[in-house]
């Protein structure tokens, strides 16, 4: 028994500091000074001093944990790590205090150490939970911010469909309900009520799923109402895409490149294109649109391949132009000015030029950023911005050419 007591005392001295958060330690070194004269005391006195110090620190640790945990106690699930260890700590604390007051210092020391252990586990779990809550809160907040653009898209669809006589009552109702649901989540976050925010967020996502489905139905109805325009646009872009792909295949074969995959995508797309064109020539616009819908993946794969070819071609073009940076910048500024005037003329003719104007604005911004990076001796970063500028100017040129 004497050996066990000696072990308990040694354990108390070793673990005493490690179990107490640094912020709770006395600045006047009470615990340290207490250990300097314990060797001169008998075992009973030593137990009393250590037990007293532990109980004092335990009371402070208990108050610290209480301030952190009690305000959220009712919101925690019954089997949570935080609550389980907090309640165990409280039980052991009460035992340790009672034992100390009864002069049972040995058991008071053991129960104080046990209580401190459970407090530490509870507080560590609380800290981890708060960090997780913060991560989830940020993800929810970012999702809500992204929803702003989505709601604008829904609003635009509603307006277009309404103007074409399509019934949008269900879509409008779901839009309002979903928007309000996400607003509730935002209000929860602002109020700091994470648990409610989480529950309301799940409810908002369910609303959005219903809205997505209704939006898909209206957009499909809208597409068939404008089948002729959509099909004509597909045929124009498809013909141009096939020309680009065919030219890329010819150049690739001349240079010994493997063009099998591009040829396969061109062949698959050509087959769909011919079906759509045949139906369009007969004025069967809705049937042509259905063929496009049924072959959506084939069409998407082909256009991705064409975009890749164009991107590589523009990279080579940019490399060539950047051999004389001054000439490149002059040319780009001239093209931007000419395109700006051309878009102004098209706008006067009643053509919607907003997207092209936005692309031209991006081109000008990227060009300026690239120049700034060149001056900062960062040519690689400048090149990336020049590539975006050149791509945007090409897109604007294509728009102008298509509407001239």
N, C-alpha and C positions, 0 to 999 in steps of 0.2 A: 504493500500500500504506500509505503514511504517512497519507493522508487517511482510509482505511478504519479504521486504528488510532485516529485521533482521533475518528472517529464512534463507534467501539465504546466508547471511554472516556467520551464524552459520554452515550451511551446508558446505560452502567452507572451513571453519577452520577444521571441522571434517573429511571431505573427501579428503582434499588436499593431505595428505601423502599417503592415501590408494590407490589413483589412479596413483601414480607415482612409477615406479620400483625403488627399493632400490639403484641400481647402478646410478640412475640419481639424487639422492638427493645431495645437497651441503654439503661438508664436513665441511664448516665453520659455519653451523647452521643458515644461513640467514633467512630461513622461521621461525624457532623457535624464533629468536630474534625479528622478525617482529611482532609476536603475543603478545609479552610482553608489548608493549606500545599502542596497539590498543584501549584499554579501555579509554585512555586519549584523544583520537581523536574524532572529530565529525564524524557523519555517512559518510559524503561525502569524507573526507580524508581517513577514514577507507576503504571504497569501492575502492578508487584509489590505496591504498597500496596493498590490497588483489588482485585486478584485475591485477596490475602490476606484482606481484609475480607469479600469475597463468599464465599470458601470457609468462613470462620468462621461467617458467618450461615447459609450453606447447610447446614453440619453441624447447627446448631441446628434449622433448619427440617426437616431430614431426621429428626431425633430426634422432633420434635413430630408429624410425619406418621406416623412408625413407631408411636408410642404410640397413635395414633388408628386406624390402618388394619390393622396386623398382627394384632390380636386377632380381627378379623372377616374377614381375608383369605380364609380357607378357605371362608367362607360366600358369598362374592361370585361371581357368574358370571364366566367367563373373559373375556367381551367387555364387562364393565362399564366405564363411564367412569372410575370410581374406580380400578379395578385397572390399566386401560390407562395412564392418566396417572401413576399411582404408580410403575409399573415403568419407564416412560420417564424419570421424574424420577430414579429410583435409578441408571439407566444413565448419564444425563448427569452426575449428581453424582460417580460414580466416575471418569468421564473428566475432569471439572473438577479433582478432587483430584489425580489422576495427572499432569495437565498442569501444575498448579501446582508439584508436587514436582519436575517435570522442568524447571522454569523457563520453560515455555511459557505465559506469563501472559496473552497476548492471547486464545488459544483457551480458556484456563481461565475467563476473564471471560465469553466468549460461552456456553460450556457451563454455567457457573454460573447465568447469567440464564435459559437455556433450562430447566435443571433446576427453578429457582424457579417458572417459569411452569407447568410440569407439576404441581409440588406444589400450587400454588395452585388449579389446575383440579380436581385430585383432592380436595382438602380442601373446596372449594366444593360439589362433587358429593356428598361425604359429608354435609355439613351439610344440603343439600337432601333427600337420601335419608332422613336422620334425621327431618326435619320431616314428610316424607310417611309414614314409618313411624308416627310419633306420631298423625297424622290417621287412618290406617287402624286403628291400635290402638284409638283412641277409638271409632271407628265399630263395630268388632267388639264392644267392651265394652258399648256401648249396645244393640247387637242382642241380646247375651246377657242383659242386664237385662230387655229386653222379652220375651224368651223365658220368663221366670219366670211372667208372667201367662198366656202361651200354655199352658205346662205345667199350670197350675192348671185351665185350661179342659179340657184333655185328661183330666186326672184326674177332673174332675166328670163328663165324658161317660162315662168308663169305669165309674164307680160307678153312674150312672143306668142304663146299658145292662145292666150285670151284674144289677142288681136286677130288670130286666125279662126276664131269661133270654136275653139276646143274647150270642152268642159274641164275646168281646173278647180272645181269646188273642193274635191277631196284633197288634191295636192295643196291647195291654199290652207285648208284646215290643219293638215298634218305639218305643214311648214310652220304655222303659228304655234302649234303645240310643241313641236321640237325646239323651236327657238326659245320659247318660254321655259322649257325644261332645262336647257343649257344655261339660261339666265339664273335659274334657281341654284344650279351648281356653283356658278360664279359667286352668287351672294353667300352661299355656304362657306366658300373658301375665304371670302373677305371677312366673314364673321368668325373665322377660325374653327368652325365646326366640321372637322375632317370626317368624322363618322357619317354625318348626314350628307356631306358632299359626296362621299363614296357611294352611298345608297342612291342618292339622286342622280349621280353620274351613270350608274347602271340602268336606271329608269330612262334617262335621256338617250342612252345608246339604243334601247329598245324602240323608242320613238323614232330615232334616226333610221333604224332598219326598215320600219314601215314607210317612212318618207322616201327612202332610197327606192323601194319597190314601186311606189306610186310615181315617183319621178321618172323611173325607167319606162313605165307605161305611157306617160304623157309625152316623153321624148320620142318614143317609138311612133305614137300617133302623129306627132309633129313631123317626124321624118317622112311618114307616108303621105302626109298632107303636102309636103314639099319634095316628093319623090323625084319629080322632073329635074329640079335644080340640083339635088344631091347626085343624081345619076350623071347629069351633064358634067358636073364638077369632077366626078370620079373618072369619067372618060378622058377629060382634058389632062388631068394630072397623071392618069395611068399611061396615056400615050407618051407623054414627056418622060415619065419614069422608065418606060420600056426603051426609049431611045438612049437614055443615059446608060442603062444596064447593058444594052447591046454594044454600045461604043466601048464601055469598060471591058466587056468580054473580049472584043477584038484587040484592044490595046494589051490586055493581059496575056492573050495567046501569043501575040507578037513578041512579048518579053519573057515568055516561058513560065508564066504564073499558072497556078492551078485555079481554074475558074469554074470548076464543076458545080460547086454549091450555088454560085450566082446564076449559072445557066439553069439549074433545076428550079430555082425560085422564079426566074423569068418565065420558064415554060409553064409552071403551075399558074402564075398570074395571068399569062397570055390566054390560057384556056378560060379562066373566069372572065377576063376582059371581053373576049369574043362572045360569050353567052350574054353578058350585060348589054353589049352593043347591039346584038341581034334583037333583043327585046326592046331596047330603046328606039331602034329604027322602026319598029312596029308601033311605037307609042305606048308600049306596055311598061310604064314607068314603075308601077308598084311591084310588078313581077321582077323587073330588073333589080329593084332595091332588095327584094327578098333573096335573090341570088347573091347579092353583095353581103347581105346579113349572114347567109348560110356559109359563106366563104371568108368570113371576117379575119380568121387567123392567117389564111393564105395571103390575103391582101396586106395585112399588117407586116408579115414577114418580108414580103417583097419591098415594101416601102422602107423598112428598117435597113434592108440591104442597099437600097438606093441612097439612103441618107449616109450610110457608111462610105459608099463610093464617093459621094459629093464631099464628105468631110476630108477624106484622104486627098482628093483633088485640090481642095482649098488649102490644105496644109502644104502641099507642094507649091501651090501658087504663092502662098504667104512666104515660104522659104525663099522663093525666087525674088519676090518684091523686096524683102528685107535686106537683100544685098546692097540696096541703096535706100536707106531709111528715109532720107530727106525726100526723095522722089515718091516713096510710098505714102508719106504723110501728106504731101501736096495732092497726090491723086485722090486719096481718101477724102480730104477736105473738099475737093472739087466735086466728087461724086455725091457727098452728103448735101452740098449746096444745091446741086442740080436736082437731086431726088426730092429735096424739100420743096422746090418750085413746082416740080411735076405733081407732087401730092396735093399741093395747093390748087392746081388746075383741076385735078380729078375731083377734089372736094367741091369745087364750084359747080361741077357737073352733076352733083348729087350722089357721088360714090362714097361709101363709108370707108374712110381712110384711117380710122383711129388705130387699128392694129399696126398698120405700116408706119404711122407716125411714131408710135411707141417704139417700134423696132429701130427706126432712124435715130430716135433720142438715145436709145441704148448704145447704138453704134458710136455716136458722138461722145458719150460719156466714157465708153471703153477706150476710145482713142486717146482721150485726155489722160485717163489713168495710165495707159501704156506709156505716153510721153513722160509723165511724172516718174514712172519706174525706170525709164531709160536714164533720166537725169540722176536718179539715185543709184545708178550703176547696177541695175537688176534686170538685165536683158531677158533672162528666161521667163521671169514673171511678166515682163512687158509683152513678150511674144504671145502669152496666153490671152491677154486682153486684146491685142491686135487681131488675134484669130476670131474672137467673138465679134469685134467690130466689122471685120471683113464678111463674116457669115451673115450678120444683120443687114449689111448693105446689099449683099447678093439677094436676100429675101425681099427686100424693098424693091430692088430692080425687077425681080420676077413679078411682083405685084403690079408695078407700074406697066410692065410689058403686057401683062394679062388684061389690063383695063384700058389700054390705049387704043 
